[in-house]
């Protein structure tokens, strides 16, 4: 089972659990908050789940390529321009189940993904699955 499939399955199940809880607990009931806000929150939850799916997918790609290239957390930090002190760069040597949600932006992951994908292609490393 590929990482993309696993993350997709987890995301779909998470959204289904949210919908199930919203229906059976009634906290998004149109009778309580109105149809407009009910629809808004269902769409907002779907957007958040999609964002987290995408961020985790890119994070897993970065970690995969960093491990294949035998890079450290310091090496990854050197690849990022304008790194803030509060941002924690992912550590390829540590097991991470999910991407850092609040202390490392998607933009940083995207920069690392682009650079590491290019290096991996040049060195003949198998593509991430």
MDTraj code that builds the backbone (N, CA, C; nanometers):
import mdtraj as md
import numpy as np

residues = "UNK UNK UNK UNK UNK UNK UNK UNK UNK UNK UNK UNK UNK UNK UNK UNK UNK UNK UNK UNK UNK UNK UNK UNK UNK UNK UNK UNK UNK UNK UNK UNK UNK UNK UNK UNK UNK UNK UNK UNK UNK UNK UNK UNK UNK UNK UNK UNK UNK UNK UNK UNK UNK UNK UNK UNK UNK UNK UNK UNK UNK UNK UNK UNK UNK UNK UNK UNK UNK UNK UNK UNK UNK UNK UNK UNK UNK UNK UNK UNK UNK UNK UNK UNK UNK UNK UNK UNK UNK UNK UNK UNK UNK UNK UNK UNK UNK UNK UNK UNK UNK UNK UNK UNK UNK UNK UNK UNK UNK UNK UNK UNK UNK UNK UNK UNK UNK UNK UNK UNK UNK UNK UNK UNK UNK UNK UNK UNK UNK".split()
xyz = np.array([
    [0.0851, -0.1166, 0.0000],
    [0.0000, 0.0000, 0.0000],
    [0.0903, 0.1238, 0.0000],
    [0.0664, 0.2142, -0.0928],
    [0.1507, 0.3317, -0.1042],
    [0.1164, 0.4349, 0.0038],
    [0.2103, 0.5238, 0.0297],
    [0.1910, 0.6285, 0.1284],
    [0.0765, 0.7197, 0.0882],
    [0.0672, 0.7497, -0.0395],
    [-0.0409, 0.8364, -0.0867],
    [-0.1770, 0.7740, -0.0593],
    [-0.1898, 0.6444, -0.0832],
    [-0.3154, 0.5750, -0.0572],
    [-0.3481, 0.5750, 0.0924],
    [-0.2472, 0.5480, 0.1759],
    [-0.2679, 0.5488, 0.3210],
    [-0.3164, 0.6851, 0.3691],
    [-0.2504, 0.7914, 0.3239],
    [-0.2891, 0.9263, 0.3657],
    [-0.4277, 0.9627, 0.3141],
    [-0.4603, 0.9191, 0.1938],
    [-0.5936, 0.9446, 0.1384],
    [-0.6994, 0.8724, 0.2203],
    [-0.6735, 0.7486, 0.2539],
    [-0.7673, 0.6710, 0.3339],
    [-0.7874, 0.7336, 0.4718],
    [-0.6796, 0.7738, 0.5357],
    [-0.6883, 0.8387, 0.6672],
    [-0.7676, 0.9685, 0.6575],
    [-0.7443, 1.0466, 0.5538],
    [-0.8154, 1.1733, 0.5360],
    [-0.9648, 1.1518, 0.5152],
    [-0.9995, 1.0558, 0.4314],
    [-1.1411, 1.0276, 0.4059],
    [-1.2092, 0.9780, 0.5333],
    [-1.1440, 0.8895, 0.6058],
    [-1.2010, 0.8400, 0.7308],
    [-1.2167, 0.9516, 0.8342],
    [-1.1198, 1.0407, 0.8413],
    [-1.1285, 1.1539, 0.9342],
    [-1.2469, 1.2416, 0.9007],
    [-1.2658, 1.2718, 0.7732],
    [-1.3789, 1.3551, 0.7333],
    [-1.5112, 1.2836, 0.7598],
    [-1.5163, 1.1543, 0.7336],
    [-1.6392, 1.0779, 0.7597],
    [-1.6726, 1.0771, 0.9089],
    [-1.5716, 1.0637, 0.9931],
    [-1.5941, 1.0692, 1.1381],
    [-1.6470, 1.2065, 1.1774],
    [-1.5902, 1.3122, 1.1191],
    [-1.6400, 1.4480, 1.1465],
    [-1.7868, 1.4603, 1.1073],
    [-1.8222, 1.4142, 0.9887],
    [-1.9609, 1.4225, 0.9417],
    [-2.0520, 1.3392, 1.0316],
    [-2.0095, 1.2196, 1.0665],
    [-2.0874, 1.1328, 1.1542],
    [-2.1139, 1.2011, 1.2887],
    [-2.0089, 1.2568, 1.3485],
    [-2.0250, 1.3261, 1.4766],
    [-2.1135, 1.4498, 1.4626],
    [-2.0969, 1.5224, 1.3542],
    [-2.1770, 1.6426, 1.3331],
    [-2.3252, 1.6089, 1.3201],
    [-2.3553, 1.5000, 1.2533],
    [-2.4958, 1.4605, 1.2340],
    [-2.5553, 1.4062, 1.3642],
    [-2.4838, 1.3158, 1.4298],
    [-2.5410, 1.2501, 1.5470],
    [-2.5319, 1.3326, 1.6752],
    [-2.4348, 1.4206, 1.6854],
    [-2.4295, 1.5087, 1.8022],
    [-2.5057, 1.6385, 1.7777],
    [-2.5292, 1.6696, 1.6522],
    [-2.6114, 1.7851, 1.6167],
    [-2.5477, 1.9210, 1.6351],
    [-2.4152, 1.9271, 1.6481],
    [-2.3538, 2.0584, 1.6679],
    [-2.3494, 2.1421, 1.5408],
    [-2.3750, 2.0823, 1.4250],
    [-2.3850, 2.1594, 1.3005],
    [-2.5258, 2.1514, 1.2415],
    [-2.6219, 2.1353, 1.3257],
    [-2.7601, 2.1240, 1.2813],
    [-2.8084, 2.2559, 1.2209],
    [-2.8673, 2.2516, 1.1014],
    [-2.9206, 2.3737, 1.0413],
    [-3.0256, 2.4420, 1.1295],
    [-3.0947, 2.3658, 1.2109],
    [-3.1941, 2.4246, 1.3013],
    [-3.1283, 2.5104, 1.4093],
    [-3.0036, 2.4768, 1.4454],
    [-2.9330, 2.5518, 1.5496],
    [-2.8552, 2.6705, 1.4930],
    [-2.7817, 2.6458, 1.3837],
    [-2.6914, 2.7505, 1.3341],
    [-2.7283, 2.8025, 1.1960],
    [-2.8264, 2.7461, 1.1331],
    [-2.8671, 2.7903, 0.9996],
    [-2.7986, 2.7096, 0.8915],
    [-2.8630, 2.7011, 0.7772],
    [-2.8116, 2.6199, 0.6665],
    [-2.6810, 2.6761, 0.6100],
    [-2.6697, 2.8083, 0.6070],
    [-2.5491, 2.8709, 0.5518],
    [-2.4258, 2.8330, 0.6325],
    [-2.4356, 2.8443, 0.7645],
    [-2.3212, 2.8102, 0.8489],
    [-2.2955, 2.6596, 0.8498],
    [-2.3990, 2.5797, 0.8388],
    [-2.3814, 2.4344, 0.8326],
    [-2.3004, 2.3962, 0.7084],
    [-2.3409, 2.4489, 0.5949],
    [-2.2687, 2.4214, 0.4699],
    [-2.1260, 2.4737, 0.4781],
    [-2.1097, 2.5940, 0.5325],
    [-1.9764, 2.6523, 0.5461],
    [-1.8835, 2.5597, 0.6251],
    [-1.9299, 2.5088, 0.7393],
    [-1.8439, 2.4272, 0.8238],
    [-1.8127, 2.2916, 0.7614],
    [-1.9059, 2.2352, 0.6863],
    [-1.8755, 2.1100, 0.6157],
    [-1.7695, 2.1333, 0.5079],
    [-1.7815, 2.2434, 0.4362],
    [-1.6820, 2.2760, 0.3326],
    [-1.5482, 2.3127, 0.3958],
    [-1.5515, 2.3884, 0.5049],
    [-1.4275, 2.4267, 0.5740],
    [-1.3548, 2.3025, 0.6266],
    [-1.4292, 2.2098, 0.6837],
    [-1.3677, 2.0861, 0.7345],
    [-1.3048, 2.0065, 0.6202],
    [-1.3722, 2.0012, 0.5058],
    [-1.3162, 1.9312, 0.3900],
    [-1.1875, 1.9998, 0.3436],
    [-1.1855, 2.1322, 0.3446],
    [-1.0656, 2.2067, 0.3061],
    [-0.9498, 2.1823, 0.4011],
    [-0.9784, 2.1776, 0.5298],
    [-0.8736, 2.1521, 0.6292],
    [-0.8179, 2.0107, 0.6130],
    [-0.9052, 1.9143, 0.5929],
    [-0.8603, 1.7761, 0.5733],
    [-0.7744, 1.7663, 0.4469],
    [-0.8144, 1.8335, 0.3395],
    [-0.7352, 1.8316, 0.2162],
    [-0.5978, 1.8958, 0.2379],
    [-0.5937, 2.0086, 0.3076],
    [-0.4670, 2.0764, 0.3358],
    [-0.3738, 1.9840, 0.4143],
    [-0.4272, 1.9200, 0.5173],
    [-0.3451, 1.8308, 0.5987],
    [-0.2998, 1.7090, 0.5191],
    [-0.3848, 1.6563, 0.4308],
    [-0.3458, 1.5453, 0.3444],
    [-0.2282, 1.5863, 0.2559],
    [-0.2409, 1.7025, 0.1924],
    [-0.1375, 1.7498, 0.1013],
    [-0.0071, 1.7772, 0.1757],
    [-0.0164, 1.8426, 0.2924],
    [0.1040, 1.8750, 0.3688],
    [0.1743, 1.7469, 0.4145],
    [0.0985, 1.6496, 0.4600],
    [0.1592, 1.5240, 0.5031],
    [0.2201, 1.4471, 0.3868],
    [0.1585, 1.4546, 0.2695],
    [0.2141, 1.3870, 0.1524],
    [0.3489, 1.4490, 0.1136],
    [0.3545, 1.5801, 0.1080],
    [0.4805, 1.6482, 0.0746],
    [0.5851, 1.6214, 0.1829],
    [0.5425, 1.6216, 0.3087],
    [0.6337, 1.5932, 0.4200],
    [0.6943, 1.4536, 0.4051],
    [0.6115, 1.3544, 0.3747],
    [0.6627, 1.2180, 0.3585],
    [0.7600, 1.2078, 0.2415],
    [0.7334, 1.2837, 0.1337],
    [0.8263, 1.2857, 0.0199],
    [0.9610, 1.3440, 0.0617],
    [0.9580, 1.4542, 0.1353],
    [1.0814, 1.5197, 0.1802],
    [1.1614, 1.4250, 0.2695],
    [1.0951, 1.3610, 0.3628],
    [1.1640, 1.2684, 0.4530],
    [1.2215, 1.1501, 0.3745],
    [1.1463, 1.0970, 0.2798],
    [1.1943, 0.9850, 0.1982],
    [1.3214, 1.0231, 0.1225],
    [1.3160, 1.1353, 0.0519],
    [1.4325, 1.1761, -0.0263],
    [1.5509, 1.2132, 0.0636],
    [1.5249, 1.2756, 0.1769],
    [1.6334, 1.3112, 0.2683],
    [1.7018, 1.1862, 0.3222],
    [1.6239, 1.0840, 0.3533],
    [1.6828, 0.9582, 0.4015],
    [1.7626, 0.8894, 0.2919],
    [1.7094, 0.8894, 0.1702],
    [1.7799, 0.8252, 0.0592],
    [1.9108, 0.8975, 0.0277],
    [1.9098, 1.0314, 0.0429],
    [2.0294, 1.1113, 0.0159],
    [2.1203, 1.1212, 0.1386],
    [2.0785, 1.0589, 0.2504],
    [2.1544, 1.0588, 0.3763],
    [2.1816, 1.2003, 0.4268],
    [2.0766, 1.2818, 0.4265],
    [2.0872, 1.4189, 0.4748],
    [2.0419, 1.4271, 0.6202],
    [2.0947, 1.5270, 0.6900],
    [2.0564, 1.5491, 0.8294],
    [1.9631, 1.6697, 0.8387],
    [1.9160, 1.6937, 0.9591],
    [1.8295, 1.8083, 0.9832],
    [1.9045, 1.9387, 0.9530],
    [2.0318, 1.9432, 0.9833],
    [2.1142, 2.0614, 0.9554],
    [2.1283, 2.0833, 0.8055],
    [2.1460, 1.9760, 0.7302],
    [2.1563, 1.9869, 0.5842],
    [2.0274, 2.0438, 0.5251],
    [1.9142, 1.9987, 0.5762],
    [1.7862, 2.0492, 0.5270],
    [1.7679, 2.1966, 0.5625],
    [1.8114, 2.2351, 0.6811],
    [1.7994, 2.3748, 0.7233],
    [1.8821, 2.4663, 0.6334],
    [1.9962, 2.4177, 0.5871],
    [2.0819, 2.4987, 0.4989],
    [2.0183, 2.5215, 0.3619],
    [1.9278, 2.4338, 0.3224],
    [1.8609, 2.4467, 0.1923],
    [1.7485, 2.5495, 0.1928],
    [1.7097, 2.5946, 0.3095],
    [1.5947, 2.6854, 0.3203],
    [1.6387, 2.8300, 0.3397],
    [1.5967, 2.9170, 0.2499],
    [1.6252, 3.0589, 0.2693],
    [1.5259, 3.1174, 0.3703],
    [1.5688, 3.2161, 0.4434],
    [1.4833, 3.2915, 0.5365],
    [1.4149, 3.2026, 0.6401],
    [1.4877, 3.1120, 0.6995],
    [1.4332, 3.0248, 0.8027],
    [1.4228, 3.1026, 0.9335],
    [1.3037, 3.1036, 0.9917],
    [1.2814, 3.1747, 1.1180],
    [1.3265, 3.0873, 1.2345],
    [1.3566, 3.1528, 1.3479],
    [1.4014, 3.0785, 1.4650],
    [1.2943, 2.9850, 1.5190],
    [1.1687, 3.0210, 1.5022],
    [1.0590, 2.9403, 1.5560],
    [1.0259, 2.8189, 1.4683],
    [1.0823, 2.8126, 1.3490],
    [1.0536, 2.7025, 1.2579],
    [1.1456, 2.5841, 1.2862],
    [1.0856, 2.4702, 1.3048],
    [1.1603, 2.3484, 1.3307],
    [1.1675, 2.2687, 1.2005],
    [1.2878, 2.2469, 1.1529],
    [1.3081, 2.1717, 1.0292],
    [1.2884, 2.0229, 1.0588],
    [1.2197, 1.9509, 0.9715],
    [1.1985, 1.8072, 0.9938],
    [1.3305, 1.7316, 1.0050],
    [1.3330, 1.6323, 1.0918],
    [1.4523, 1.5504, 1.1118],
    [1.4324, 1.4160, 1.0425],
    [1.5080, 1.3892, 0.9356],
    [1.4917, 1.2623, 0.8632],
    [1.5307, 1.1389, 0.9445],
    [1.6112, 1.1579, 1.0471],
    [1.6562, 1.0450, 1.1277],
    [1.5580, 1.0078, 1.2379],
    [1.4527, 1.0834, 1.2512],
    [1.3525, 1.0605, 1.3547],
    [1.2232, 1.0135, 1.2880],
    [1.1528, 0.9209, 1.3514],
    [1.0264, 0.8737, 1.2974],
    [0.9194, 0.9795, 1.3213],
    [0.8569, 1.0244, 1.2133],
    [0.7517, 1.1251, 1.2211],
    [0.6272, 1.0696, 1.1539],
    [0.5196, 1.0571, 1.2301],
    [0.3967, 1.0043, 1.1720],
    [0.3201, 1.1089, 1.0945],
    [0.3266, 1.2333, 1.1418],
    [0.2584, 1.3420, 1.0716],
    [0.3527, 1.4593, 1.0567],
    [0.3210, 1.5461, 0.9625],
    [0.4016, 1.6651, 0.9385],
    [0.3872, 1.7622, 1.0550],
    [0.4908, 1.8416, 1.0810],
    [0.4758, 1.9451, 1.1832],
    [0.3687, 2.0451, 1.1375],
    [0.2614, 2.0550, 1.2134],
    [0.1465, 2.1333, 1.1683],
    [0.1656, 2.2833, 1.1824],
    [0.2217, 2.3271, 1.2933],
    [0.2215, 2.4698, 1.3211],
    [0.3592, 2.5354, 1.3162],
    [0.4646, 2.4584, 1.3348],
    [0.5961, 2.5203, 1.3431],
    [0.6814, 2.5029, 1.2177],
    [0.6221, 2.4529, 1.1102],
    [0.6937, 2.4461, 0.9828],
    [0.5933, 2.4596, 0.8697],
    [0.6083, 2.5625, 0.7864],
    [0.5071, 2.5908, 0.6842],
    [0.5166, 2.4981, 0.5627],
    [0.4067, 2.4903, 0.4919],
    [0.4000, 2.4125, 0.3680],
    [0.4972, 2.4685, 0.2646],
    [0.5169, 2.5991, 0.2645],
    [0.6090, 2.6617, 0.1689],
    [0.7504, 2.6061, 0.1872],
    [0.7940, 2.5881, 0.3117],
    [0.9264, 2.5311, 0.3374],
    [0.9361, 2.3875, 0.2886],
    [0.8292, 2.3116, 0.3098],
    [0.8276, 2.1737, 0.2604],
    [0.8326, 2.1700, 0.1083],
    [0.7632, 2.2625, 0.0458],
    [0.7617, 2.2679, -0.1005],
    [0.9008, 2.2990, -0.1556],
    [0.9710, 2.3913, -0.0926],
    [1.1079, 2.4253, -0.1349],
    [1.1987, 2.3026, -0.1203],
    [1.1899, 2.2361, -0.0045],
    [1.2711, 2.1164, 0.0168],
    [1.2347, 2.0054, -0.0814],
    [1.1062, 1.9888, -0.1066],
    [1.0612, 1.8859, -0.1999],
    [1.1195, 1.9085, -0.3391],
    [1.1156, 2.0311, -0.3854],
    [1.1689, 2.0631, -0.5185],
    [1.3184, 2.0336, -0.5263],
    [1.3934, 2.0802, -0.4267],
    [1.5389, 2.0613, -0.4282],
    [1.5773, 1.9148, -0.4125],
    [1.5110, 1.8452, -0.3208],
    [1.5462, 1.7048, -0.2974],
    [1.5039, 1.6146, -0.4128],
    [1.3896, 1.6443, -0.4743],
    [1.3456, 1.5657, -0.5905],
    [1.4460, 1.5777, -0.7042],
    [1.4967, 1.6973, -0.7239],
    [1.5959, 1.7207, -0.8297],
    [1.7250, 1.6430, -0.7997],
    [1.7715, 1.6508, -0.6753],
    [1.8927, 1.5783, -0.6373],
    [1.8734, 1.4267, -0.6500],
    [1.7577, 1.3789, -0.6094],
    [1.7305, 1.2353, -0.6159],
    [1.7278, 1.1861, -0.7599],
    [1.6701, 1.2654, -0.8497],
    [1.6661, 1.2287, -0.9907],
    [1.8072, 1.2224, -1.0483],
    [1.8901, 1.3197, -1.0113],
    [2.0279, 1.3228, -1.0596],
    [2.1081, 1.2028, -1.0110],
    [2.0762, 1.1553, -0.8898],
    [2.1511, 1.0431, -0.8326],
    [2.0857, 0.9080, -0.8591],
    [1.9758, 0.9069, -0.9339],
    [1.9133, 0.7816, -0.9728],
    [1.8334, 0.7121, -0.8618],
    [1.7835, 0.7884, -0.7662],
    [1.7040, 0.7305, -0.6573],
    [1.5612, 0.7080, -0.7073],
    [1.5026, 0.5957, -0.6656],
    [1.3655, 0.5634, -0.7076],
    [1.2680, 0.6724, -0.6628],
    [1.1692, 0.7042, -0.7448],
    [1.0701, 0.8044, -0.7074],
    [0.9883, 0.7614, -0.5854],
    [0.9405, 0.8583, -0.5129],
    [0.8563, 0.8346, -0.3942],
    [0.7223, 0.7765, -0.4371],
    [0.6739, 0.6786, -0.3624],
    [0.5418, 0.6201, -0.3907],
    [0.4565, 0.6274, -0.2686],
])
top = md.Topology()
chain = top.add_chain()
for i, resn in enumerate(residues, 1):
    res = top.add_residue(resn, chain, resSeq=i)
    for name in ("N", "CA", "C"):
        top.add_atom(name, md.element.get_by_symbol(name[0]), res)
traj = md.Trajectory(xyz[None], top)
